[in-house]
């Protein structure tokens, strides 16, 4: 019964997130207040002062001016083992007002999370741009594909359902925020105990999802071909 209730809760949250952009502003505000366990009036009070516009590749940032909040919703999926580090970033230099509400010099941050896809979905509602910048620099990663979807194997063709959603909306968002050199570093640090062949298949599957890497392979092939023909 517990697992069923959790599954229903996660489905409800994801469905709600997809519908938020289509909700009327007042409905959107009420939904956010419910998710973060507070009130709409609290949000209107603490997020009243204007904030500058920002843009980050990762984590995903949604401005909320359209619903009357001078704040941003930052969402990402991270490995559960990284959650304590995530919370340390939130807590650093900030006063804890409630279980999920932190404040520093008039900047407010609310945190909510739930587990899904062998990772932890974390949602941060804040007007603290310095905090968002810290998260963007730290780039806390989701579980790698060989952990999140080990049962599918490295040959990820014709993805459907949850796996397709995860790769396209969670993994690719993180992976493409890294430089090719940072991707090399990630693979070096997260190499599991696979056979050389199996690990090679995983590396190829992960790396070729990035258009920049495919372009790099194309250029190397063309240079190779040119050298052989001259």
C-alpha positions in Angstrom: 0.0 0.0 0.0 2.9 2.4 0.8 4.6 1.8 -2.5 1.3 2.3 -4.4 0.6 5.6 -2.5 4.1 6.8 -3.3 3.7 6.0 -7.0 0.4 7.9 -7.0 2.0 10.8 -5.3 4.9 11.0 -7.8 2.6 10.7 -10.7 0.5 13.5 -9.3 3.5 15.7 -8.8 4.9 15.2 -12.3 1.4 15.7 -13.8 1.1 18.9 -11.8 4.4 20.2 -13.0 3.4 19.7 -16.6 0.2 21.5 -16.0 1.7 24.5 -14.1 2.5 26.5 -17.2 -1.2 26.2 -18.3 -2.7 27.1 -15.0 -4.1 30.5 -14.2 -1.6 32.6 -12.1 -3.6 32.2 -9.0 -3.9 28.4 -9.4 -0.2 28.1 -10.1 0.6 30.1 -6.9 -1.7 27.9 -4.8 -0.1 24.7 -6.3 3.4 25.9 -5.5 2.4 26.9 -1.9 0.9 23.4 -1.4 4.1 21.7 -2.8 6.4 23.7 -0.5 4.1 23.4 2.6 3.4 27.1 3.1 0.9 29.7 2.0 0.4 31.9 -1.0 0.4 35.0 1.2 3.8 34.0 2.5 5.2 33.8 -1.0 3.7 37.1 -1.9 5.3 38.7 1.1 8.9 37.3 0.9 9.1 37.5 -2.9 7.8 41.1 -3.3 11.0 42.8 -4.3 12.1 42.8 -7.9 15.0 40.5 -9.0 17.2 40.6 -12.1 16.6 38.2 -14.9 18.9 35.2 -15.1 19.6 32.3 -17.5 21.4 29.0 -16.7 21.9 25.8 -18.7 21.7 23.8 -15.5 19.8 23.4 -13.3 16.5 24.2 -15.1 15.3 27.6 -14.1 11.7 28.9 -14.4 11.0 32.6 -13.6 7.8 33.2 -11.8 7.0 36.8 -12.5 4.0 35.8 -14.5 2.3 34.6 -11.3 3.4 37.7 -9.3 6.4 36.2 -7.6 9.9 37.8 -8.0 11.5 34.4 -7.6 12.7 31.4 -9.6 11.9 27.7 -9.5 15.1 25.6 -9.9 14.6 21.9 -10.5 17.0 19.1 -10.9 17.4 15.3 -10.3 20.5 14.3 -8.3 22.0 11.2 -7.0 20.7 10.6 -3.5 24.2 10.5 -2.1 24.7 14.1 -3.2 21.6 15.4 -1.4 23.5 16.2 1.8 25.8 18.4 -0.3 22.9 20.1 -2.0 21.4 20.9 1.4 24.8 22.2 2.7 24.8 24.7 -0.2 21.3 25.8 0.8 22.1 26.1 4.5 25.5 27.8 4.1 25.3 31.3 5.6 21.5 31.1 5.9 19.2 31.0 8.8 16.8 28.1 9.0 13.3 29.4 9.6 11.3 26.2 9.2 12.2 22.7 8.0 12.3 23.8 4.4 12.6 27.6 4.6 16.0 29.4 4.7 16.8 33.2 4.7 19.8 35.3 4.2 19.8 39.1 4.0 16.2 39.3 2.8 16.7 36.4 0.3 14.4 33.5 0.9 14.7 29.9 -0.3 12.2 27.0 0.0 13.2 23.4 -0.7 11.0 20.4 -1.6 12.0 16.9 -2.8 10.9 13.4 -3.6 12.6 10.3 -5.0 12.2 9.0 -8.5 14.3 7.1 -11.1 16.8 6.0 -8.5 17.5 9.7 -7.9 16.1 12.6 -5.9 14.1 15.3 -7.6 14.9 18.6 -5.7 12.9 21.8 -6.2 14.2 25.1 -5.0 12.0 28.2 -4.9 14.2 31.3 -4.3 15.1 34.9 -5.0 18.7 34.2 -4.0 20.6 34.4 -7.3 23.9 33.8 -5.6 22.5 30.4 -4.4 21.3 29.5 -7.9 24.7 30.4 -9.2 26.4 28.1 -6.7 24.2 25.2 -7.8 25.0 26.0 -11.4 28.7 25.9 -10.7 28.5 22.8 -8.6 26.5 20.9 -11.2 25.3 18.1 -8.9 24.6 15.2 -11.3 21.7 12.8 -11.6 22.4 9.1 -11.3 24.3 8.0 -14.5 22.3 5.9 -17.0 24.0 2.7 -15.9 22.6 3.2 -12.5 19.2 4.7 -13.3 18.4 2.4 -16.2 20.8 -0.5 -15.8 18.1 -3.0 -16.8 17.8 -1.4 -20.3 21.5 -1.8 -21.0 23.6 0.6 -23.1 21.8 0.0 -26.4 19.2 2.7 -25.8 17.2 2.8 -29.0 13.5 3.5 -29.3 13.1 4.7 -25.8 9.6 5.0 -24.4 7.7 6.1 -21.3 9.6 6.9 -18.2 13.0 6.0 -19.7 12.5 8.4 -22.6 11.3 11.1 -20.3 14.4 10.6 -18.0 16.9 10.6 -20.8 15.5 13.7 -22.6 14.5 15.8 -19.6 16.9 14.8 -16.9 20.1 13.2 -18.2 20.5 15.2 -21.4 19.8 18.5 -19.6 22.7 17.7 -17.2 25.0 16.1 -19.8 24.8 18.8 -22.3 25.6 21.5 -19.7 29.1 20.0 -19.4 31.9 20.7 -21.7 33.4 17.7 -23.6 36.4 17.8 -21.2 34.0 17.8 -18.2 32.2 14.8 -19.7 35.6 13.0 -20.0 36.2 13.8 -16.3 32.7 12.5 -15.3 33.2 9.2 -17.1 36.7 8.8 -15.5 35.3 9.4 -12.0 32.1 7.4 -12.3 33.4 4.3 -14.1 31.7 1.2 -12.5 33.0 -2.4 -12.5 32.0 -3.4 -16.0 33.8 -5.5 -18.5 35.8 -3.4 -21.0 33.3 -4.2 -23.8 30.2 -3.4 -21.7 31.8 -0.2 -20.4 32.7 0.8 -23.9 29.1 0.3 -25.0 27.9 2.5 -22.2 30.4 5.2 -23.0 29.4 5.2 -26.7 25.7 5.3 -25.8 26.1 8.2 -23.4 28.6 10.3 -25.4 26.9 10.1 -28.8 23.7 11.6 -27.3 25.6 14.9 -27.4 25.6 16.7 -30.8 28.9 18.3 -30.0 30.6 14.9 -29.6 29.0 13.5 -32.8 30.4 16.6 -34.6 33.8 15.9 -33.1 33.7 12.3 -34.3 32.7 13.5 -37.8 35.6 16.0 -38.0 38.1 13.3 -36.8 36.8 11.0 -39.4 37.0 13.6 -42.2 40.6 14.4 -41.1 41.5 10.8 -41.1 40.0 10.3 -44.5 41.9 13.3 -45.9 45.2 12.0 -44.5 44.7 8.6 -46.1 43.9 10.1 -49.5 46.9 12.4 -49.6 
